[in-house]
Amino acid sequence: MMMRALLSSAAVIATLSPAWAQPVPFDMTPENDLVVQPAPQAVPGTPTVTPAPVAAPAAFERPILPFDSLRLTGEEDKHGIVVYLTEAQAAAPATLDFSFINALVVAPEISSLRVRINNTEISNTAIASSSAATPVSLPVPAGILRAGPNMIEFRASQRHRTDCTVDSTYQLWTEIKSTDAKLVLAGAGLAPIQQLTDLAAVGVDAQGDTALRLITANGLADAQAQSAAMRIAQQIGLSIRVPKLDISFADAPSEAAAPGVLDVAIMPAAELPAELEAARAQASAGPIAAMVPVATGAYTLVISGPNWESIARAGDALLTAAPASEDRPRLDLPYPLPMMEEGATASMASLGVDRLEFNGRRFTTTMQFELPSDFYAYRYGELELVLEAAYSRDVLPGSEIDIYTNGQIASATPMLRTEGGLLKDTRIRIPMTNLRPGRNEATFAVNLQTRSDVACGAGWTGSAPTRFVLSNNSYFHMPDYARATTVPDLQVLTGSSWPYVDETNVPAAIGQGRDTVLSALMFATRLATASNRMINFTVIPEADLSPEQDAVLIMPTGAVSQTNIGRTGVAAAGQPGAQGGDDSLLDQFAGGETSSPLTNVESWLREHLGVDTADLRLIPPPDTPYVPGAEAVVVSQTHQPEGGVWTFLTSTSPATLRAGTERLIDTVMWREIAGRVSALAPGDNEVTSVPAEMVSIVVPEPFSPTNLRRIAANWFSGNILYFTFAIVLGAVLLMLMTSRMLTKIGRPS
């Protein structure tokens, strides 16, 4: 019976949108009493009247950048973005409009900006716009755009006007503003989105954001409605393929269709407003998720049903029609993003790197890959780059190949030969210290110092011969690594949504008020888009939270009960705890420290051996509650003694919680979240993180002795004294066993 009902609902959903979007048939029957008039003859002496020009077809503009601006730096750089189009939009005549401005030191005669769409180059423009932004309008050849995802790539080749040093390459940049970058599609009727499969065509606005306007009957006041909304918001975020959603409440559909704005009506059928009355009958019969045309033309998604249970099921149609799959990349992640499991390899070609012949001073390229949530080898493991490259005899000693992981230098390999060199199967070992669960960035950089650059004659920066060649058959090899998860660790949460993503039911306690609910929706959606997977949240009262279960709390600090505030890792008002707010910032220049022999020893160990005194402790100090600063948004994670992992998103009030969450989910800020507590104050440009002292290690099942050995290797690498004691203990046991064996065979000495 249930299957029959679901099939009936699916049939209704499948037929609803096309029925509403069906055009009026074109009538070719002759009109009654039609009389053909002869062409009028011009009267002599009467001036000829020129007919009014035919109006040009309407144009539909689609902003394309999912961020504020796109900045191309150095001598060679590229950046791609993804734009989703409907079938009608892809077939329409199109131009790509943008404007760019560049650094004054960029030599225009030897620097160029190339634009590629779906791997087809459509433009090669000289970079000569240092005084003011130069507008560019590029006709897109027919047949290049396609329905669904389209990759637009900007590539800059820049050379310095007068300087041939490596340092001068840091002065080179070209910037494209999001407000000017757009696809202009010619034709009428291109704005409507009629099918769920085209949901990602909502895109972004001129600032690079995507807004979700929730039209609800009561502001999602009850727990069942909030649970359904948290599920649907995640599904929309994954379907639209954006990194984040700016969510707000609305009373009615938007006044007009606007790129980057999606109205979503989430409510039972009986409560649908008059503007959406056409969907009421179908929603009363069963779950419905469909794009509904409204009088204003706004992009309007209706997710409804007889009750909230059916509404939650209706949202599943979104990911069925527009799944979060590899062939539907996120707007800001156009290049491949493979999962690097144990022993995996990935060539540079598979990571989006082209074969290179380079005649400059510094070349960089960035690749991305993912690691699982239980990656645990950041203290002892080494990633390997098997390099196939060559450099000319013009290259001097002092040149080097640098590898950066997540923005931090990880490896530096000097080029020592003076007669040129072939780097065939050259293995560069890269410590995995800066790698993290989730998405990682690896940057390959070559710094070249050459004999010919010493003279640096006029025009030499661009006319120098090829001095470095890189084959994209070079590849990364991931070793076998330990599989375990540390808690608390917010970096694991923001990278992979662990531990919630694999659970069938995650309790969520949400505070009162619309701002708090919106904060919960935005936070849940950001977790989903970061891990590319759904989390099954169930909203419950705070009093029903169990410390044995993993859970999420989202509410102002003052709204948390005294029973649970001590379990969140954040101090209540007036409670002593770890220093927070502006105090740590003000105290960084505080004097009064006295030098002692112990202080000198600590400094020597840190500078010469890279050993911190924290690595020499036997028993770590307890984690004291964090005292948040005024109006700061704080996210903390705690491991309960009973076994549950709690994540707490909070601020001083619902308004500051919402404002802080909107900033925290930005990609740059999101990737800075780490430790057991991370905080972002209104005036801060960076996230402040507090590392965990008391850390637990969660070992996956089934148990493996080999994995346990690798876990021990990583743990001992960060606990030197325990490693020393283990060696001493092992030596003592070996001595005792040897002594006992010799005694038994009659040779006691």
C-alpha positions in Angstrom: 0.0 0.0 0.0 2.8 2.4 0.9 4.6 1.6 -2.3 1.5 2.3 -4.3 1.1 5.7 -2.6 4.7 6.6 -3.3 4.4 5.6 -7.0 1.3 7.7 -7.3 3.0 10.7 -5.7 6.0 10.3 -7.9 3.8 10.3 -11.0 2.1 13.5 -9.8 5.5 15.2 -9.2 6.8 14.1 -12.6 3.8 15.6 -14.4 3.3 18.7 -12.4 6.0 21.0 -13.7 5.6 20.2 -17.4 1.9 20.8 -17.2 2.3 24.2 -15.7 5.0 25.1 -18.2 3.2 23.9 -21.3 3.1 26.6 -24.0 -0.1 27.7 -25.8 -0.3 25.8 -29.2 0.5 27.9 -32.2 -2.7 28.4 -34.2 -2.2 28.0 -38.0 -5.8 28.1 -39.1 -6.8 31.1 -41.3 -8.5 33.9 -39.5 -12.2 34.7 -40.4 -12.9 37.4 -42.9 -9.2 38.1 -43.5 -8.7 40.7 -46.2 -5.3 41.1 -47.8 -4.6 44.8 -48.4 -2.3 45.9 -51.3 0.9 47.6 -50.4 0.4 51.4 -50.0 1.8 53.6 -52.8 3.9 56.5 -52.0 2.3 59.9 -52.7 4.5 62.2 -54.8 6.0 65.0 -52.8 5.3 63.2 -49.5 8.4 62.2 -47.4 8.9 58.5 -47.0 8.3 57.3 -43.5 11.1 55.0 -42.2 9.7 52.1 -40.2 10.8 51.9 -36.6 13.7 49.5 -36.1 12.8 46.0 -34.7 13.6 45.8 -31.0 16.6 43.6 -30.2 15.7 40.4 -28.5 15.8 40.5 -24.7 19.0 39.6 -23.0 19.3 37.4 -19.9 22.4 38.0 -17.7 24.0 35.3 -15.6 26.7 36.3 -13.1 29.3 33.6 -13.1 31.9 34.0 -10.2 31.0 32.3 -6.9 33.2 34.7 -5.0 33.9 38.4 -4.7 36.7 38.5 -7.2 39.1 36.3 -9.1 42.7 37.1 -8.8 45.4 35.6 -11.0 48.9 35.9 -9.6 52.5 35.2 -10.6 53.8 34.5 -14.1 51.5 31.6 -14.9 48.1 31.1 -13.2 44.7 29.7 -14.0 41.4 29.6 -12.2 38.2 27.9 -13.3 34.6 28.1 -12.3 31.5 26.1 -13.1 28.3 27.6 -14.6 25.1 25.5 -14.9 22.7 26.3 -17.7 19.3 25.0 -18.8 18.9 23.6 -22.2 17.3 26.8 -23.6 20.1 28.9 -22.1 22.8 26.7 -23.5 21.3 27.0 -27.0 20.9 30.7 -27.0 23.5 33.1 -28.5 25.8 34.1 -25.8 28.6 36.6 -24.9 31.0 36.4 -22.0 31.4 39.9 -20.4 33.9 40.8 -17.7 36.4 43.5 -16.9 39.9 43.2 -15.5 42.6 45.3 -14.0 46.2 44.4 -13.5 49.4 45.5 -11.8 51.4 48.3 -13.3 54.5 46.2 -13.6 52.9 43.7 -15.9 54.4 44.0 -19.4 51.4 44.2 -21.8 53.3 43.3 -25.0 54.3 39.9 -23.5 51.4 39.2 -21.1 48.1 37.7 -22.1 44.8 36.6 -20.6 43.2 33.6 -22.2 39.6 32.4 -21.7 38.5 28.8 -22.2 35.0 27.4 -22.1 34.7 23.6 -21.9 38.3 23.2 -22.9 37.9 25.5 -26.0 39.8 28.7 -26.1 37.7 31.6 -27.2 40.0 34.6 -26.5 43.6 35.7 -26.0 43.7 39.3 -24.8 46.7 41.4 -24.0 47.0 42.3 -20.3 47.2 46.1 -20.6 44.8 47.5 -18.0 46.8 49.0 -15.2 45.1 52.4 -14.9 41.5 51.4 -15.0 39.4 48.3 -15.4 39.0 47.3 -19.1 35.7 45.8 -20.2 35.8 42.7 -22.4 32.9 41.2 -24.4 33.6 37.8 -26.0 31.1 36.2 -28.3 30.8 32.5 -27.4 30.9 30.3 -30.5 27.8 28.3 -31.1 27.8 24.7 -29.8 30.3 25.3 -27.0 27.9 25.8 -24.2 25.8 22.8 -23.0 23.0 22.1 -20.7 24.2 21.3 -17.2 27.7 22.2 -16.0 30.1 24.4 -18.1 33.6 25.1 -17.0 34.9 28.6 -17.7 38.6 29.0 -17.2 40.7 32.2 -17.0 44.5 31.8 -17.7 47.0 34.5 -17.2 50.6 34.5 -18.6 52.3 37.5 -17.1 55.8 38.9 -17.2 57.5 41.8 -15.4 58.3 44.9 -17.4 61.9 45.3 -16.1 62.8 42.8 -13.4 64.0 39.3 -14.0 64.2 38.1 -10.3 62.1 35.5 -8.6 61.0 38.1 -6.1 59.5 40.3 -8.8 57.0 37.6 -9.8 55.1 38.2 -6.6 54.2 41.7 -7.9 52.3 40.3 -10.9 48.5 40.1 -10.7 45.3 40.4 -12.7 41.9 40.8 -11.1 38.4 40.2 -12.3 35.5 41.5 -10.3 32.4 39.4 -9.7 30.1 42.3 -10.4 31.3 42.6 -14.0 31.7 38.9 -14.9 28.6 37.4 -16.5 27.2 35.4 -19.4 24.8 37.4 -21.5 22.3 35.2 -23.3 20.2 36.7 -26.1 16.6 35.8 -26.5 13.3 35.9 -24.6 12.0 33.4 -22.1 15.5 32.2 -21.0 15.1 32.9 -17.3 12.5 30.2 -16.2 13.7 27.1 -14.5 11.0 24.5 -15.0 12.7 21.2 -14.0 14.4 20.1 -10.8 17.3 18.8 -12.9 18.1 22.4 -13.8 18.0 23.6 -10.2 21.7 24.5 -10.2 21.0 27.0 -13.0 19.8 29.4 -10.2 23.5 30.2 -9.9 24.9 33.1 -8.0 24.2 36.8 -7.8 26.6 39.7 -8.7 28.4 39.3 -5.4 29.0 35.6 -5.8 26.3 34.5 -3.3 23.3 32.3 -3.5 20.3 33.3 -1.4 17.5 30.9 -0.2 14.3 32.7 0.7 12.1 30.4 2.9 8.4 31.0 2.6 6.8 29.3 5.6 3.5 29.6 7.5 4.8 29.9 11.0 8.6 30.5 10.7 9.3 26.8 11.4 8.3 27.1 15.0 8.0 23.4 15.9 10.6 20.7 16.0 9.1 18.6 13.2 9.1 21.5 10.8 12.7 22.4 11.8 13.8 18.8 11.2 12.3 18.8 7.7 13.8 22.2 6.9 17.3 21.1 8.0 17.0 18.2 5.7 15.6 20.1 2.7 18.2 23.0 3.1 21.0 20.4 2.8 19.4 18.8 -0.2 19.0 22.2 -1.9 22.7 23.1 -1.2 23.9 19.9 -2.6 21.6 20.1 -5.7 22.5 23.8 -6.5 26.2 22.9 -6.1 27.2 25.9 -4.1 29.6 26.0 -1.1 27.2 27.9 1.1 23.6 29.3 1.2 22.5 32.6 2.7 19.1 31.7 4.1 16.4 34.1 5.2 12.6 34.1 5.8 10.2 35.7 3.4 6.4 36.3 3.3 5.9 36.1 -0.4 7.7 35.3 -3.6 10.3 37.7 -4.9 9.2 40.6 -7.1 11.1 39.2 -10.1 13.4 36.4 -11.2 16.9 37.2 -10.1 20.1 35.1 -10.6 21.3 33.6 -7.3 17.9 33.9 -5.6 15.6 30.9 -5.0 12.3 31.1 -3.2 11.4 27.9 -1.4 7.9 27.3 0.0 8.1 24.7 2.7 4.7 24.2 4.4 1.8 21.7 4.4 -0.6 21.9 1.5 -3.4 23.5 3.5 -1.1 26.5 4.3 0.1 27.3 0.8 -0.5 31.0 -0.1 -2.7 32.2 -2.9 0.3 32.7 -5.2 0.9 28.9 -5.0 -2.7 27.7 -5.1 -2.0 25.8 -8.3 0.1 23.3 -6.3 -2.4 22.8 -3.4 -4.4 20.0 -4.9 -1.4 17.9 -5.8 0.3 18.6 -2.4 -2.9 17.6 -0.6 -2.7 14.2 -2.3 1.0 13.4 -1.5 4.6 14.7 -1.3 5.5 17.2 -4.0 8.7 19.0 -5.0 8.5 21.1 -8.1 9.4 24.4 -9.7 6.2 26.4 -9.8 5.6 29.4 -12.1 4.4 32.5 -10.3 3.2 35.8 -11.6 6.4 37.6 -10.7 8.5 35.1 -12.6 10.7 34.4 -9.5 12.4 31.1 -9.2 10.0 29.3 -6.9 10.4 25.8 -5.5 7.5 24.3 -3.7 8.1 21.5 -1.3 4.9 20.4 0.3 2.6 17.6 1.2 -0.3 16.7 3.5 1.9 16.9 6.6 5.5 17.5 7.7 6.4 13.9 7.4 5.5 13.8 3.8 7.3 17.2 3.2 10.5 15.7 4.5 10.1 12.8 2.0 9.3 15.2 -0.8 12.8 16.8 -0.6 14.4 13.5 -1.6 13.3 14.2 -5.2 15.9 17.0 -5.3 19.0 14.8 -5.1 17.3 12.2 -7.3 16.9 14.8 -10.1 20.1 16.8 -9.4 22.6 14.5 -7.5 25.8 15.6 -5.9 28.0 13.5 -8.2 31.5 13.9 -9.8 30.0 14.9 -13.1 28.2 17.8 -11.4 31.1 19.7 -9.7 30.6 22.4 -7.2 30.6 26.0 -8.7 34.0 26.8 -7.1 35.6 23.3 -7.5 35.8 22.7 -11.3 38.8 20.4 -11.3 38.9 16.8 -10.3 38.9 16.0 -6.6 39.9 12.4 -6.1 39.8 10.6 -2.7 43.3 9.5 -1.8 42.9 6.2 0.0 45.8 4.2 1.3 48.3 3.3 -1.5 46.4 5.5 -4.0 48.1 7.3 -6.9 47.0 10.4 -8.8 48.8 11.8 -11.8 49.0 15.6 -12.3 47.0 15.2 -15.5 44.1 13.7 -13.5 44.3 16.6 -11.1 43.9 19.2 -13.9 47.5 20.1 -14.6 48.7 20.5 -18.2 52.1 19.7 -19.7 54.4 22.7 -19.1 57.2 24.4 -21.1 58.2 27.4 -19.0 60.6 30.3 -19.7 59.9 32.4 -16.6 61.3 32.6 -13.1 58.6 31.1 -10.8 55.9 28.7 -11.8 53.1 27.5 -9.4 50.1 25.2 -9.9 47.7 24.0 -7.3 46.0 20.6 -7.1 43.3 19.3 -4.8 42.4 15.9 -3.4 40.4 14.5 -0.5 41.3 12.4 2.5 38.9 10.3 4.6 37.6 11.4 8.0 39.8 8.9 9.8 43.1 10.0 8.2 45.6 9.8 11.1 49.2 10.2 9.8 50.0 13.8 10.1 52.9 13.3 12.5 54.9 10.5 10.8 53.7 9.9 7.2 55.1 11.1 4.0 53.3 11.7 0.7 55.5 11.0 -2.3 55.7 13.0 -5.6 57.2 11.0 -8.4 58.4 13.8 -10.7 59.2 13.7 -14.4 60.7 17.0 -15.4 63.8 18.6 -16.8 65.7 22.0 -16.6 68.2 23.6 -18.9 71.9 24.3 -18.2 71.0 28.0 -17.8 69.5 27.2 -14.4 71.9 28.0 -11.5 72.4 26.3 -8.2 70.0 27.9 -5.6 67.0 27.1 -7.7 64.6 24.7 -6.0 61.3 22.9 -6.2 58.9 23.7 -3.3 55.8 21.8 -2.3 53.1 23.5 -0.2 50.3 21.6 1.5 47.3 23.7 2.6 49.3 26.9 2.3 52.3 25.7 4.4 55.7 24.8 3.1 56.2 21.1 3.3 59.2 20.3 1.1 62.1 22.1 -0.6 64.2 20.2 -3.2 67.3 22.1 -4.5 68.5 21.8 -8.1 72.2 21.3 -7.8 73.4 20.4 -11.3 75.0 23.2 -13.3 74.8 21.5 -16.7 71.0 21.0 -16.7 69.3 17.9 -15.5 66.7 15.3 -16.2 64.4 14.6 -13.3 63.2 11.2 -14.3 61.2 9.3 -11.7 62.6 11.7 -9.1 60.9 11.0 -5.8 60.2 14.0 -3.5 59.1 13.1 0.0 56.4 15.4 1.4 55.7 15.3 5.2 51.9 15.0 5.7 52.0 17.3 8.7 49.6 19.9 7.2 47.2 17.4 5.6 43.7 17.1 7.0 40.5 15.1 6.6 38.4 16.4 3.7 39.7 18.7 1.0 43.4 19.4 0.7 45.5 21.7 -1.5 48.9 20.8 -2.8 50.9 23.6 -4.6 53.8 22.7 -6.8 56.3 25.7 -7.2 59.5 26.0 -9.1 61.9 28.9 -8.4 64.4 29.3 -11.2 67.6 31.4 -10.9 69.4 31.6 -14.3 72.6 33.0 -15.8 70.7 34.9 -18.5 68.5 36.6 -16.0 71.4 38.3 -14.4 71.8 40.7 -17.3 68.0 41.1 -17.8 68.0 43.0 -21.1 65.1 44.8 -22.5 62.2 42.4 -23.3 64.1 39.4 -21.9 61.4 38.6 -19.3 59.2 37.3 -22.1 61.7 36.2 -24.8 63.9 33.9 -22.7 64.1 30.3 -24.0 62.4 27.4 -22.3 64.2 26.5 -19.1 61.9 24.1 -17.3 59.7 21.3 -18.6 57.1 19.5 -16.5 55.3 16.3 -17.6 51.8 15.9 -16.3 52.6 12.2 -16.0 54.2 13.1 -12.7 52.1 11.6 -10.0 51.4 11.6 -6.2 51.6 8.4 -4.3 49.9 8.1 -1.0 51.4 5.6 1.5 49.5 3.2 3.7 48.5 5.3 6.7 46.8 4.9 10.0 43.0 5.0 10.2 41.7 6.7 13.3 39.9 9.9 14.4 40.9 12.3 17.1 38.2 14.1 19.2 37.7 16.9 19.8 38.9 18.2 16.4 36.7 20.7 14.5 38.9 20.3 11.5 37.6 16.8 11.0 34.1 18.1 11.4 34.4 20.9 8.8 36.3 18.7 6.4 34.2 15.6 6.5 31.2 16.2 8.8 32.4 13.3 11.0 31.0 11.9 13.3 27.5 12.9 12.1 27.5 12.0 8.4 27.4 8.2 8.9 24.7 8.2 11.5 21.0 7.4 10.9 19.8 10.0 13.4 21.6 13.0 14.8 19.8 14.8 17.7 19.9 18.6 17.3 18.8 21.1 19.9 17.9 24.5 18.4 17.1 27.6 20.4 14.1 29.8 20.1 13.7 32.6 17.5 14.0 32.9 13.7 17.6 34.0 13.8 18.6 30.9 15.7 16.7 28.6 13.3 18.3 30.3 10.3 21.8 29.8 11.9 21.0 26.1 12.3 19.9 25.8 8.6 23.0 27.6 7.3 25.4 25.5 9.5 23.8 22.2 8.6 23.9 23.1 4.9 27.6 24.1 5.1 28.4 20.7 6.7 26.6 19.0 3.9 28.3 20.9 1.1 31.8 20.4 2.7 31.4 16.6 2.9 29.1 16.3 -0.2 26.8 14.2 1.9 23.6 14.5 3.9 23.3 14.5 7.7 20.1 13.2 9.2 19.2 15.7 11.9 16.3 15.3 14.2 15.4 18.4 16.3 14.6 17.6 19.9 14.3 19.6 23.1 17.6 20.4 24.8 16.5 18.6 27.9 16.3 15.3 25.9 19.9 15.3 24.8 21.8 12.2 25.9 25.6 12.4 26.5 25.8 8.9 25.1 24.8 10.1 21.7 26.5 12.4 19.2 24.6 15.7 19.0 24.5 19.3 17.9 23.5 22.3 19.9 22.7 25.6 18.2 21.5 28.4 20.5 22.7 31.5 22.4 25.0 30.7 25.3 22.5 32.0 27.8 19.8 29.7 26.5 21.7 26.5 27.5 20.6 24.9 30.7 23.0 24.7 33.6 23.0 20.9 33.2 24.4 21.0 29.7 26.5 24.2 29.6 29.3 22.4 31.3 29.3 19.8 28.6 29.8 22.3 25.7 33.3 23.5 26.4 32.1 27.1 26.5 31.8 29.1 29.7 28.5 30.6 30.7 28.3 34.3 31.7 30.4 34.9 34.8 32.0 31.4 34.7 35.8 31.3 34.9 37.5 29.6 32.0 40.1 29.9 29.3 40.9 33.4 28.0 38.8 34.5 25.1 37.6 37.6 23.3 40.0 40.5 23.0 42.2 39.6 26.0 44.4 37.2 24.1 44.9 39.8 21.4 45.8 42.5 23.9 48.1 40.3 25.9 50.3 39.2 23.0 52.6 42.2 23.6 52.5 42.0 27.4 55.9 42.2 29.1 57.1 41.0 32.4 58.3 37.6 31.4 61.5 36.7 33.3 64.3 34.7 31.7 65.2 31.5 33.4 67.4 28.5 32.6 64.2 26.5 31.9 63.0 29.2 29.5 66.3 29.1 27.6 66.1 25.4 27.3 62.6 25.6 25.9 63.7 28.2 23.3 66.7 26.0 22.3 64.5 22.9 21.9 62.0 24.8 19.8 64.5 26.5 17.6 67.0 23.7 17.0 65.0 20.5 17.3 61.5 21.7 16.6 60.3 20.2 19.9 57.7 22.1 21.9 57.5 21.7 25.7 53.9 20.4 25.2 55.5 17.3 23.5 57.4 16.6 26.7 54.4 16.5 29.0 53.3 13.2 30.5 49.8 14.3 31.5 48.2 17.1 29.5 46.4 19.8 31.4 42.6 19.8 31.4 40.6 21.8 28.8 39.0 24.7 30.6 35.8 26.2 29.4 36.3 28.9 26.7 35.0 32.4 27.5 33.7 33.9 24.3 34.2 37.6 23.4 31.3 40.0 23.1 29.2 39.2 20.0 31.6 36.5 18.8 30.3 33.4 17.2 31.8 30.3 18.7 31.8 26.7 17.6 33.1 24.1 20.0 33.4 20.3 20.2 33.5 18.1 23.3 33.9 14.4 23.8 31.5 13.4 26.6 32.7 10.8 29.2 29.7 8.7 28.3 30.9 8.5 24.7 28.9 11.1 22.7 30.5 13.9 20.6 28.7 17.3 21.0 29.2 20.3 18.7 28.0 23.6 20.0 27.4 26.7 17.8 26.7 29.8 19.9 26.9 33.5 20.4 25.6 36.0 22.9 22.2 36.6 21.2 20.2 35.2 18.3 21.0 38.2 16.1 24.8 37.9 16.7 24.6 34.2 16.2 23.0 34.6 12.8 25.4 37.4 11.7 28.4 35.4 12.9 27.2 32.2 11.2 26.9 34.0 7.9 30.5 35.0 8.1 31.7 31.7 9.5 30.4 29.6 6.6 32.4 31.5 4.1 34.9 29.2 2.5 38.0 31.0 3.7 36.7 31.2 7.3 35.3 27.7 7.2 38.8 26.2 6.4 40.3 28.0 9.3 38.1 26.3 11.9 40.2 23.9 14.0 41.0 22.7 17.5 38.4 22.2 20.1 37.1 25.8 20.0 37.0 28.3 17.1 35.7 31.8 17.5 35.1 34.7 15.1 34.4 38.2 16.4 32.6 40.9 14.3 35.8 42.8 13.7 38.0 39.7 13.1 39.4 38.8 9.7 40.7 35.4 10.9 39.2 32.6 13.0 40.8 32.2 16.5 41.2 28.5 17.4 42.1 26.8 20.7 43.8 23.4 20.4 42.6 20.5 22.5 44.7 19.2 25.3 42.7 16.1 26.2 42.3 14.2 23.0 40.7 10.8 22.5 41.5 8.5 19.6 38.6 6.6 18.0 39.8 3.5 16.2 37.6 2.2 13.4 36.3 -1.4 13.2 37.2 -4.1 12.5 40.4 -4.2 14.6 43.6 -4.5 12.7 47.1 -5.1 14.2 48.7 -3.4 11.3 46.5 -0.3 11.7 47.2 -0.3 15.4 50.9 -0.3 14.7 50.5 2.7 12.5 48.3 4.5 15.0 51.0 3.9 17.6 53.7 5.4 15.3 51.7 8.6 14.8 50.8 8.9 18.5 54.4 8.3 19.7 55.7 10.9 17.2 53.8 13.5 19.2 54.5 12.1 22.7 58.2 11.9 22.9 58.5 11.1 26.6 56.2 8.1 26.2 58.2 6.9 23.3 61.4 7.2 25.3 59.8 5.3 28.2 58.6 2.6 25.8 62.2 2.2 24.5 63.6 2.0 28.0 60.9 -0.4 29.1 61.5 -2.6 26.0 65.3 -2.6 26.8 64.7 -3.6 30.4 62.3 -6.4 29.4 64.8 -7.6 26.8 67.5 -7.6 29.4 65.5 -9.5 31.9 64.4 -12.1 29.4 67.9 -12.5 28.2 69.2 -12.9 31.7 66.5 -15.5 32.5 67.3 -17.5 29.4 71.0 -17.5 30.1 70.3 -18.6 33.7 68.3 -21.6 32.5 71.0 -22.8 30.2 73.5 -22.7 33.0 75.5 -19.6 32.0 74.5 -16.9 34.5 77.4 -14.6 33.6 
